[in-house]
Amino acid sequence: MISEVRTRFANLFERAPDGVWSAPGRVNLIGEHTDYNNGFVFPFGIDRRTWVAVSLREDRIARVASTFSREVFEYELSASKPTDMDWALYPLGVAWAMAERAGKGFDAFFVSDVPVGAGLSSSAAIECSIATALNDLWQAGYSKQELALIGQKAENQAVGAPTGIMDQTASMLAKTDCAVLIDCQSLTTELVELGLSNKGLVVAVIDTGVAHRHSDGGYRVRREACEKGAAIMSVTSLRDLSADDLLRAKNLMDDLTLRRCRHVITENQRVLDAVAALKSGNLSEMGKLMLQSHASMRDDFEISIPELDLAVETAMSVGAIGARMTGGGFGGAAISIIEESKLEELGRSCLQAFSNQGFIEPNVFSVAPSDGARRDY
């Protein structure tokens, strides 16, 4: 990919790039919709990445292009946000968010093998790759955690997706063979070794092929319900509540708001319990927690879809230790922890199950925990 992105850059911009940077997509093992509630999440960077070749210009113009579209998008670095630029809002939004320490303009070309719309955070991979590149080229001096916040600002304010900090933090800080426990309130992180390969296990992704977009209304409505619940309970965020508070909440909230809040409150505890289970080598408990998480997203948060439910059911029927939908919901992918020897069977079973229901063909593949954003050339 490094050679490809350099060649494509040179063919389009008629000069060699100053360098190549990359960042991974991510799989979230557990902890969904908890990040913007200041809670806990437990993702890892995957071995599917976005690469960007970049060269500085002599003016203040930023031009970005990619294999995703034929158009070259152009933006002049300024205090004004870029608008109406499709996928280019992600990298140009990052450039805008870094304007305080911006240097010269730049040309950039992106190549990626992170599936778009699958809940594997292709957007954060774009944001973190270009943020790392510009941080180096502009000698801006931001830390990796600061770059994650810049990526989130771009997604929230330039793209208009009200996402939390999980995706960018995972993409920036990921390490091989580890998942990252993130406290989204303090922004502290802990690398937790997974050790799945030593046990002959893999994380399998079942991409339903149903694309989702965080900037659509379903995500925003869920976030608003959580904020409403926190206000009713007179706390800053749902992070400040535990399962013990749910009885009082039941007397104060309407049923819908209660269920939205119950998911987040119980999901926070499931993340901590899952980390403890992994540290003690109790994968059976980890699997149970994944299934509980999926049921909560399906029933209380109502962000699953029939394809995701079928993916989870099929994975468990093949012998997975645990399975759940991952990502923001309303489409995307499910994940399962399964023996590597059963991966092909899982693929066949999913194809058959989806065909039987008249769903589009899913894509089943494994991912490995990999390093975060870096310079590759």
C-alpha positions as CSV (number, residue, x, y, z in Angstrom):
1,M,0.0,0.0,0.0
2,I,2.9,2.4,0.7
3,S,4.2,2.0,-2.8
4,E,0.7,2.3,-4.3
5,V,-0.2,5.5,-2.4
6,R,3.2,7.1,-3.3
7,T,2.6,6.2,-7.0
8,R,-0.9,7.5,-7.0
9,F,0.2,10.8,-5.4
10,A,3.0,11.3,-7.9
11,N,0.7,10.6,-10.9
12,L,-1.9,13.1,-9.7
13,F,0.2,15.9,-8.2
14,E,3.3,15.4,-10.5
15,R,5.9,15.3,-7.7
16,A,7.0,12.9,-5.0
17,P,5.3,13.1,-1.6
18,D,7.3,14.2,1.5
19,G,6.2,11.0,3.3
20,V,3.6,8.4,3.9
21,W,1.6,8.0,7.2
22,S,-1.1,5.6,8.2
23,A,-3.6,4.8,10.9
24,P,-5.8,1.8,11.6
25,G,-9.5,1.3,11.8
26,R,-10.8,-0.1,15.0
27,V,-12.9,-2.8,16.5
28,N,-14.6,-2.1,19.7
29,L,-14.7,-5.3,21.8
30,I,-17.2,-3.9,24.2
31,G,-18.5,-0.5,25.3
32,E,-20.9,1.1,22.8
33,H,-22.3,4.6,23.1
34,T,-20.6,5.0,26.4
35,D,-17.8,7.3,25.1
36,Y,-19.9,10.5,24.7
37,N,-21.3,9.7,28.1
38,N,-17.9,10.0,29.7
39,G,-17.8,6.2,30.3
40,F,-15.5,3.3,29.5
41,V,-14.7,1.7,26.1
42,F,-12.4,-1.2,25.1
43,P,-11.4,-1.0,21.4
44,F,-8.3,-2.2,19.5
45,G,-6.7,-1.0,16.3
46,I,-7.0,-3.5,13.4
47,D,-4.7,-4.7,10.7
48,R,-6.7,-2.7,8.1
49,R,-5.4,0.8,7.7
50,T,-5.7,4.1,5.8
51,W,-2.5,5.4,4.2
52,V,-1.9,9.0,3.2
53,A,0.9,10.4,1.1
54,V,1.5,14.1,1.8
55,S,3.6,17.0,0.5
56,L,3.7,20.6,1.6
57,R,2.9,23.4,-0.8
58,E,4.2,27.0,-0.9
59,D,0.8,28.5,-0.4
60,R,-2.2,28.0,2.0
61,I,-4.2,25.7,-0.3
62,A,-5.0,22.1,0.9
63,R,-5.9,19.6,-1.8
64,V,-7.0,16.1,-1.0
65,A,-7.8,13.1,-3.3
66,S,-8.3,9.4,-2.8
67,T,-9.3,6.1,-4.4
68,F,-12.8,6.7,-2.9
69,S,-13.7,9.3,-5.6
70,R,-12.4,10.9,-8.7
71,E,-12.8,14.5,-7.4
72,V,-9.9,16.5,-5.9
73,F,-11.2,18.7,-3.1
74,E,-9.6,22.0,-2.4
75,Y,-9.7,24.2,0.7
76,E,-7.8,27.3,1.8
77,L,-6.5,27.0,5.4
78,S,-8.3,29.5,7.5
79,A,-10.6,29.9,10.5
80,S,-13.6,29.0,8.4
81,K,-14.7,25.4,8.4
82,P,-14.7,23.5,5.1
83,T,-18.2,22.6,4.0
84,D,-20.0,20.5,1.4
85,M,-17.0,18.3,0.5
86,D,-18.3,14.7,1.0
87,W,-15.6,12.4,2.5
88,A,-13.0,15.2,2.2
89,L,-14.6,16.9,5.3
90,Y,-12.7,14.3,7.4
91,P,-9.2,15.3,6.4
92,L,-9.9,18.9,5.7
93,G,-11.8,19.2,9.0
94,V,-8.6,18.0,10.7
95,A,-6.5,20.6,8.9
96,W,-9.1,23.3,10.0
97,A,-9.0,22.0,13.6
98,M,-5.2,22.3,13.5
99,A,-5.3,25.8,12.1
100,E,-3.9,27.3,15.3
101,R,-0.5,25.7,14.5
102,A,-0.9,25.2,10.8
103,G,2.0,25.8,8.4
104,K,1.9,25.7,4.6
105,G,-0.8,24.2,2.5
106,F,-0.5,20.6,1.4
107,D,-1.4,18.0,-1.2
108,A,-2.6,14.6,0.1
109,F,-3.7,11.3,-1.5
110,F,-5.5,8.5,0.5
111,V,-5.7,4.8,0.0
112,S,-7.5,2.5,2.5
113,D,-8.5,-1.1,3.1
114,V,-10.8,-0.2,6.0
115,P,-14.4,-1.0,4.9
116,V,-16.5,2.1,4.8
117,G,-19.8,2.1,6.8
118,A,-19.0,-1.2,8.5
119,G,-18.6,0.2,12.0
120,L,-14.8,-0.2,11.9
121,S,-14.2,3.6,12.0
122,S,-12.9,4.3,8.5
123,S,-13.4,7.9,9.3
124,A,-11.1,7.9,12.3
125,A,-8.4,6.2,10.3
126,I,-8.6,9.0,7.8
127,E,-8.5,11.7,10.5
128,C,-5.7,10.1,12.5
129,S,-3.5,9.4,9.4
130,I,-3.7,13.0,8.2
131,A,-3.4,14.5,11.7
132,T,-0.2,12.5,12.3
133,A,1.2,13.6,8.9
134,L,0.4,17.3,9.5
135,N,1.7,17.2,13.0
136,D,5.1,16.0,11.6
137,L,5.2,18.3,8.6
138,W,4.0,21.4,10.4
139,Q,6.1,20.5,13.5
140,A,3.0,21.3,15.4
141,G,4.0,19.5,18.6
142,Y,0.7,17.9,19.5
143,S,0.7,14.7,21.6
144,K,-1.1,11.6,20.3
145,Q,-4.0,12.2,22.7
146,E,-4.3,15.8,21.5
147,L,-4.4,14.6,17.9
148,A,-7.2,12.3,18.9
149,L,-9.1,15.3,20.3
150,I,-8.4,17.2,17.0
151,G,-9.9,14.3,15.0
152,Q,-13.0,14.3,17.2
153,K,-13.4,18.0,16.8
154,A,-13.2,17.6,13.0
155,E,-15.9,14.9,13.1
156,N,-18.1,16.8,15.5
157,Q,-17.9,20.3,14.0
158,A,-16.8,19.9,10.4
159,V,-18.6,16.7,9.5
160,G,-21.4,17.2,11.9
161,A,-21.3,13.7,13.5
162,P,-21.8,13.9,17.3
163,T,-19.3,11.1,18.1
164,G,-17.3,10.6,21.2
165,I,-13.5,10.2,21.6
166,M,-13.2,6.4,21.4
167,D,-12.5,6.0,17.7
168,Q,-9.7,8.5,17.4
169,T,-8.1,7.5,20.6
170,A,-8.0,3.8,19.6
171,S,-6.6,4.7,16.2
172,M,-3.9,6.9,17.6
173,L,-2.8,4.8,20.7
174,A,-3.4,1.2,19.6
175,K,-0.6,-1.4,20.0
176,T,-0.1,-4.9,18.5
177,D,-1.8,-7.7,20.5
178,C,-3.5,-5.3,22.8
179,A,-6.8,-3.6,23.3
180,V,-7.0,-0.1,24.8
181,L,-9.2,0.5,27.9
182,I,-10.2,4.2,27.6
183,D,-11.7,6.2,30.4
184,C,-13.5,8.8,28.3
185,Q,-13.9,11.2,31.3
186,S,-10.2,11.5,32.3
187,L,-8.9,10.3,28.9
188,T,-6.5,8.0,30.7
189,T,-5.8,4.7,28.9
190,E,-4.5,1.3,29.7
191,L,-3.1,-1.2,27.2
192,V,-4.5,-4.7,28.0
193,E,-2.9,-7.7,26.4
194,L,-5.4,-9.9,24.6
195,G,-3.4,-13.1,23.9
196,L,-6.1,-14.5,21.6
197,S,-3.6,-15.9,19.0
198,N,-1.9,-17.9,21.7
199,K,-5.1,-19.7,22.3
200,G,-5.9,-20.3,18.6
201,L,-8.6,-17.6,18.6
202,V,-9.3,-14.7,16.3
203,V,-11.7,-11.8,16.3
204,A,-14.0,-12.3,13.3
205,V,-15.8,-9.4,11.7
206,I,-19.2,-10.1,10.0
207,D,-19.8,-7.0,7.8
208,T,-23.5,-7.0,7.0
209,G,-23.0,-4.7,4.0
210,V,-25.6,-2.4,5.5
211,A,-23.8,1.0,5.6
212,H,-24.4,3.4,8.4
213,R,-23.6,7.1,8.8
214,H,-23.0,8.7,12.2
215,S,-24.2,12.0,10.9
216,D,-27.7,10.6,10.4
217,G,-30.4,11.3,13.0
218,G,-30.5,8.0,14.9
219,Y,-27.2,8.5,16.6
220,R,-28.0,12.1,17.5
221,V,-31.4,11.2,19.0
222,R,-29.7,8.5,21.2
223,R,-27.2,11.0,22.4
224,E,-29.9,13.5,23.2
225,A,-31.8,10.9,25.2
226,C,-28.7,10.2,27.3
227,E,-28.2,13.9,28.0
228,K,-31.9,14.2,29.0
229,G,-31.5,11.3,31.4
230,A,-28.4,12.8,33.0
231,A,-30.3,16.1,33.5
232,I,-33.2,14.3,35.1
233,M,-30.8,12.6,37.5
234,S,-29.0,15.9,38.2
235,V,-25.6,14.6,37.1
236,T,-23.1,15.8,34.5
237,S,-23.2,12.6,32.6
238,L,-24.4,9.0,32.9
239,R,-20.9,8.0,33.9
240,D,-21.8,9.3,37.4
241,L,-24.6,6.7,37.8
242,S,-24.5,3.0,38.6
243,A,-27.0,0.1,38.5
244,D,-28.1,1.1,42.0
245,D,-29.5,4.4,40.6
246,L,-31.8,2.7,38.1
247,L,-34.6,2.1,40.5
248,R,-34.8,5.8,41.3
249,A,-34.5,6.6,37.6
250,K,-37.5,4.4,36.9
251,N,-39.6,6.6,39.0
252,L,-38.4,9.8,37.2
253,M,-38.0,8.9,33.6
254,D,-40.3,7.9,30.8
255,D,-39.7,4.3,29.6
256,L,-37.8,5.3,26.4
257,T,-35.3,7.5,28.3
258,L,-34.9,4.9,31.0
259,R,-34.0,2.2,28.5
260,R,-31.5,4.4,26.8
261,C,-29.9,5.3,30.1
262,R,-30.0,1.7,31.3
263,H,-28.0,0.5,28.4
264,V,-25.2,3.1,29.0
265,I,-25.1,2.5,32.7
266,T,-24.9,-1.3,32.5
267,E,-22.6,-1.2,29.5
268,N,-20.0,0.8,31.5
269,Q,-20.0,-2.0,34.1
270,R,-19.7,-4.6,31.4
271,V,-16.6,-3.0,30.0
272,L,-14.9,-3.1,33.4
273,D,-16.0,-6.7,34.0
274,A,-14.8,-7.7,30.5
275,V,-11.3,-6.2,31.2
276,A,-11.2,-8.1,34.5
277,A,-12.3,-11.3,32.7
278,L,-9.5,-11.0,30.1
279,K,-6.9,-10.3,32.7
280,S,-7.8,-13.4,34.6
281,G,-8.0,-15.5,31.4
282,N,-11.8,-16.1,31.7
283,L,-12.8,-15.9,28.1
284,S,-16.1,-17.7,28.8
285,E,-17.1,-14.7,31.0
286,M,-15.9,-12.3,28.3
287,G,-18.2,-14.1,25.8
288,K,-21.2,-13.8,28.1
289,L,-20.6,-10.1,28.5
290,M,-20.5,-9.6,24.7
291,L,-23.8,-11.3,24.4
292,Q,-25.3,-9.2,27.2
293,S,-24.0,-6.1,25.5
294,H,-25.6,-7.0,22.2
295,A,-29.0,-7.7,23.9
296,S,-28.8,-4.3,25.6
297,M,-28.1,-2.6,22.3
298,R,-30.9,-4.5,20.6
299,D,-33.6,-4.1,23.2
300,D,-32.7,-1.0,25.3
301,F,-30.8,1.2,22.9
302,E,-32.5,-0.1,19.8
303,I,-29.6,0.4,17.4
304,S,-29.3,-3.2,16.1
305,I,-30.9,-4.4,12.9
306,P,-32.1,-7.9,11.8
307,E,-28.8,-8.5,9.8
308,L,-26.7,-7.8,12.9
309,D,-28.9,-10.0,15.1
310,L,-28.6,-12.8,12.6
311,A,-24.8,-12.4,12.4
312,V,-24.6,-12.8,16.2
313,E,-26.9,-15.8,16.3
314,T,-25.0,-17.5,13.4
315,A,-21.6,-16.9,15.1
316,M,-22.8,-18.5,18.3
317,S,-24.3,-21.5,16.4
318,V,-20.9,-22.1,14.9
319,G,-19.3,-22.2,18.3
320,A,-18.1,-18.6,19.0
321,I,-17.1,-17.7,22.5
322,G,-19.1,-14.5,22.3
323,A,-20.5,-12.1,19.7
324,R,-22.0,-8.7,19.5
325,M,-22.6,-5.8,17.1
326,T,-19.8,-3.3,17.1
327,G,-19.9,0.4,16.2
328,G,-22.6,3.0,16.2
329,G,-25.4,0.7,15.0
330,F,-28.1,1.0,12.4
331,G,-25.9,-1.2,10.1
332,G,-22.3,-2.1,10.0
333,A,-20.7,-5.2,11.4
334,A,-20.8,-7.7,14.2
335,I,-17.8,-9.3,15.8
336,S,-17.2,-12.6,17.4
337,I,-14.3,-14.3,19.3
338,I,-13.9,-17.7,17.6
339,E,-11.4,-20.4,17.0
340,E,-9.4,-19.6,13.9
341,S,-10.1,-23.2,12.6
342,K,-13.8,-22.3,12.5
343,L,-13.4,-19.1,10.5
344,E,-14.2,-20.7,7.1
345,E,-17.3,-22.5,8.6
346,L,-18.4,-19.1,10.0
347,G,-18.2,-17.6,6.6
348,R,-20.2,-20.4,4.9
349,S,-22.8,-20.3,7.7
350,C,-23.3,-16.6,7.4
351,L,-23.6,-16.7,3.6
352,Q,-26.3,-19.4,3.9
353,A,-28.1,-17.7,6.8
354,F,-28.2,-14.3,5.1
355,S,-29.3,-15.8,1.8
356,N,-32.1,-17.7,3.5
357,Q,-33.4,-14.3,4.9
358,G,-33.0,-12.5,1.6
359,F,-30.3,-10.3,3.0
360,I,-27.4,-9.0,0.9
361,E,-24.2,-11.1,1.0
362,P,-22.1,-10.5,4.1
363,N,-18.3,-10.2,4.2
364,V,-16.6,-12.3,6.9
365,F,-12.9,-11.8,7.8
366,S,-10.6,-11.8,10.8
367,V,-8.8,-8.9,12.2
368,A,-5.7,-8.7,14.4
369,P,-4.8,-6.1,17.0
370,S,-2.3,-3.8,15.4
371,D,-0.3,-0.6,16.0
372,G,-1.8,2.9,16.0
373,A,-1.0,5.9,13.8
374,R,2.5,6.2,12.5
375,R,4.9,7.4,9.8
376,D,5.6,4.6,7.3
377,Y,7.9,6.3,4.8
